[in-house]
Amino acid sequence: MATTEDPTNPQLPPVQALQELPQAQQQLQQTHSSILPQYPEMIMAAIEALDDKNGSNKSAISKQIESTYPDLPAAHTTLLSHHLNKMKQSGQLLMVKNNYMKPDPNAPPKRGRGRPPKPKAPVPPGTVIGPPRPRGRPPKPRDPFAPVASPKKKTTSGSGRPRGRPPKKSNTEAAPTSAPAAQAKGVKRGRGRPPKVKVFIQPNYLQNFVQSTFNALTAEKVRGATLVVSGDGRYYSKPAIQIIIKMAAANGVRRVWVGQNGLLSTPAVSAVIRERVGIDGSKATGAFILTASHNPGGPHEDFGIKYNMENGGPAPEGITDKIYENTKSIKEYLIADLPDVDISAIGVTNFGGPEGQFDVEVFDSASDFVKLMKSIFDFESIRKLLSCPKFTFCYDALHGVAGAYAKRIFVEELGAQESSLLNCVPKEDFGGGHPDPNLTYAKELVARMGLSKSSSQVEPPEFGAAADGDADRNMILGKRFFVTPSDSVAIIAANAVEAIPYFSAGLKGVARSMPTSAALDVVAKHLNLKFFEVPTGWKFFGNLMDAGLCSICGEESFGTGSDHIREKDGIWAVLAWLSILADKNKENLNGGKLVTVEDIVRNHWATYGRHYYTRYDYENVDASAAKELMAHLVKLQPSLGEVNEIVKGIRTDVSKVVHADEFEYKDPVDGSISRHQGIRYLFEDGSRLVFRLSGTGSEGATIRLYIEQYEKDSSKTGRDSQEALAPLVEVALKLSKMQEFTGRSAPTVIT
Ligand SMILES: O=P(O)(O)OC[C@H]1O[C@H](O)[C@H](O)[C@@H](O)[C@@H]1O
C-alpha cells in the first residue's frame, strides 16, 4: 500500500515572503510592532506614569504596561526584562534596590568615559549566573542552519545507562534576540503530506511555525513551562531541535526535555508528556514532534513538525487554526543567542539569562515508555512466550525510531534474540526506504514471513510486526498470514480483559474510524461495550479517552491504540498481540501445538463472523475529476430506488442498498460537528462501500474506496478476500463511474 502524508502536520506558509535574518539584530521588538510602541518607549512612559521617586520595580512597570496595552505579545515578560536590562546597561535607566528610574539630569557628570558602572542587582536564590556578557556590539545571531557539531560520546557506567541524577553541563547566558519573519501568506492548514526538507530549510520557515505555535498558546503553557522537543530522527531533525531550543528560551520556556540524540517516538512523546516528572517535580505542558510519520526521509525527502498538548495528544483544531492564522501575519520571532546543546549525551545544560534559568535536559529516550509498557502488560508471561523455542519472532522498525524501543523492550526486557530485529538502527534516511508498515513497503519482513514471491524456503517466524518512521503505526503478521488492521483492533478488544492486566477491570468502550471495518462493532455488541464510530484522524479518539468513554481504538490505516496515551502506538499493538498469544499458549509452551496468529484470527471469525475488507487507492488523480466523482455519488444518494436499479443492473448477487449518506460526526464530548467525512452506501446484509478523498495524498487527489462485506456463516469465512469481494468491487466501480471520471482502469494500490 502506498500511502503518503502526515495528516497531523500543519502546513506552513510559503517562505518566499520571509526575510533573512539581519546581520546584527540588536533591537528586540515585539511581535505587534506595527500596533505597539517600542518597548523602551513603553517602559519610559510606565516609569513616568508610576511617578515614584524611589523608582519602580519590574512587576510594577509590567502591570502599568499591561494596563495601557491589552494586546501585548505572549513573550511580554521576556521582552520587558530584556529591554530593562539593556536600558540599564546603556545608562538610559538606573537601578537602585531593584527599582528602575530615570537618571537625574542634574546629577554631576560621571568621572571617566564610557558607560556608568552597573549597580548590583540582587540575584534570586538558586539562579545560575552565566559568564559576564562581553562588551561591545551584541553578538550576531548564529546561522540557524549551521551543522550541529558531531556528538561526543559520553562514558557511562557498565549498564550502558548512566545512573542517578544527570550531570549538569555548562552555564551560558541566554540573551533573547529577535529576527523579523516578514509578512507571510498562509497556505491551507491541516492534514496533508508534509513539506520536503528543502522547503523546511529555507530561511525562517521552521521559525515561523515555531513562533506561530508559541503565539497561539496561552502564556502559562509557554512562560516558565517545560516542553518536549524530539522526533523520529529523520534528516534535519538535529538542526531543527537546536533552533527550537533557542526559540523556547527566548519565549520564556523554563526547560526543554530532549530524548537522547533527539529521538522519541510519537507515542513515547505522548507518554513523556503524561507520565514523566522532572528531577525538580516538573511536568511537560506540550511537545514539538519532528516527524513526517511514515513518509521517506533524507535531504531530498520529507520533514514535518507537529505540536502536542498537555494531554499528550495532537493540538486540537482551535489551536491549529490559530497557528495557521499566526503564520499568515507573523512579522518576527524570538530566538536566544545560545550555543548548541550536545543532545547526544544525557545530562542537564543550564543557561542563566535575564529571566533566570533555562535548562535543557537530555534524557534516555526509552525509559519512560518502557516503564509505561511494563505497567500495562505482563512482561513475565510475554518473556516466557518469547523464550519458548517453538515461538519465533521478527520485528522490523524500517530504520525508524521504533528501533530504539525494540531493542530495549523485545531484546533486553523480554529476551528475544537480537537476530529477530530487522532494520532496528534508526537512520536519518530510513536506509533509503519508505518507513510505512504495510505489505508493499515492509518488503524484507513480508518476505521473511513467507508472504511474498521472494520468500525463501526457510520456515517463517510465528509472529512478525513492523512500525512506521515515528513508531505510531503497526502491521501484524502471522506465519504466511496478514492480519488486517480492522481485524487486529477487534481481536485486541475481544481479548484485552483476559490477556492484558491494564484492562482487567473491563473496557470503558471501543472506537474505530468510519472507514475501518465493522469487525469492532460486532465485538462491542457481543461484549456490551460502548461503541463509537468517528471520522478518520486520531484526534477524534482523544476526546473520548479524556472523557473516560473509550479504552481501545483503531483505524484501517494501520493505527491501533488505547487510552494509556493519546496517540496510536505501534509497539503497544505488538505487545497486545504478544500478550494474547502468551495467554492462549500458557498451557502449551512446554508441549503441544502452539496457538498461532492465524488460529486466533480464524477463531475470531468463527465466533463473530468475518468482515471481508479491501481498500482501493487511486493516487494522484486529477483533483477536479475526483471532486466530480464524489459529487456524482452524493447526487445519487437521495434516490435509493434509482441506486438499487443501477446496482441490480450491475450484479444481481449483491444485497440491496438500504441507506446512503455523507458521514457526519457529532463529538459526544464537546458537541462539535464534522461534516463531509466520506460517502457511504450501506447494504441490507451489512456490506458497505465507502468513498473518501484522502486528507494526506501527495499530488492531485487520492480517492480511497473501502469495500466490506460481512459473512456470519462460519463455514464461509475462509475465502480469499479479493475473490469474496469481487461482486461488490464491480458495483462500486460502476456505480461511481470510476473509470469515466478518473480515466483509471485499475487502482494504484490495493490493500
Ligand atoms: O486516509 P488518509 O486521509 O490519507 O489518512 C489516513 C491516516 O493518516 C494518518 O495516519 C492519521 O494519523 C490517521 O488517523 C489516518 O487514518
Ligand as a Chemical Component Dictionary entry (heavy atoms), coordinates in Angstrom:
data_LIG
# 
_chem_comp.id                   LIG 
_chem_comp.type                 NON-POLYMER 
_chem_comp.pdbx_formal_charge   0 
_chem_comp.three_letter_code    LIG 
# 
loop_
_chem_comp_atom.comp_id 
_chem_comp_atom.atom_id 
_chem_comp_atom.alt_atom_id 
_chem_comp_atom.type_symbol 
_chem_comp_atom.charge 
_chem_comp_atom.model_Cartn_x 
_chem_comp_atom.model_Cartn_y 
_chem_comp_atom.model_Cartn_z 
_chem_comp_atom.pdbx_ordinal 
LIG O1 O1 O 0 -6.764 8.245  4.500  1  
LIG P1 P1 P 0 -5.917 9.437  4.764  2  
LIG O2 O2 O 0 -6.744 10.687 4.841  3  
LIG O3 O3 O 0 -4.805 9.536  3.796  4  
LIG O4 O4 O 0 -5.274 9.306  6.230  5  
LIG C1 C1 C 0 -5.168 8.144  6.908  6  
LIG C2 C2 C 0 -4.485 8.236  8.267  7  
LIG O5 O5 O 0 -3.498 9.208  8.271  8  
LIG C3 C3 C 0 -2.722 9.282  9.471  9  
LIG O6 O6 O 0 -2.001 8.158  9.722  10 
LIG C4 C4 C 0 -3.607 9.606  10.627 11 
LIG O7 O7 O 0 -2.874 9.697  11.827 12 
LIG C5 C5 C 0 -4.682 8.603  10.729 13 
LIG O8 O8 O 0 -5.519 8.960  11.778 14 
LIG C6 C6 C 0 -5.426 8.464  9.411  15 
LIG O9 O9 O 0 -6.300 7.398  9.471  16 
# 
loop_
_chem_comp_bond.comp_id 
_chem_comp_bond.atom_id_1 
_chem_comp_bond.atom_id_2 
_chem_comp_bond.value_order 
_chem_comp_bond.pdbx_ordinal 
LIG O1 P1 DOUB 1  
LIG P1 O2 SING 2  
LIG P1 O3 SING 3  
LIG P1 O4 SING 4  
LIG O4 C1 SING 5  
LIG C1 C2 SING 6  
LIG C2 O5 SING 7  
LIG C2 C6 SING 8  
LIG O5 C3 SING 9  
LIG C3 O6 SING 10 
LIG C3 C4 SING 11 
LIG C4 O7 SING 12 
LIG C4 C5 SING 13 
LIG C5 O8 SING 14 
LIG C5 C6 SING 15 
LIG C6 O9 SING 16 
# 
